[in-house]
């Protein structure tokens, strides 16, 4: 079983990868918080906000390690890329199986689109920074 993306890709729980255009379109159309925010706020808005927080608040890190800047900015933009396919399910309603499939998509998406990010996305510093700014962006 799979969904057919706008670009024509077949994406299922264990197979397929949406294109970057599919991800951008899906995140832009996907409301945060199950659509229960006081004003329109999409997952794309949230992802861009996380990337901006990284860019603005980690200038010292990027000055010391400039190779990290493009990877962390992309990581910020793509940290919820799975939601282009699964939707943004509020945390209290996520099931273990949904979390599993979201993690599987999180493995496949950067592997195809940003191999350098795929190789470094489990770096403790990257994980900590994304987690920190993801929480702040709430």
Helices and strands as residue ranges (DSSP letters): E 3-4, E 10-11, H 20-29, G 32-35, H 43-57, H 59-64, H 66-78, H 83-86, G 91-93, H 96-113, H 115-120, H 124-136
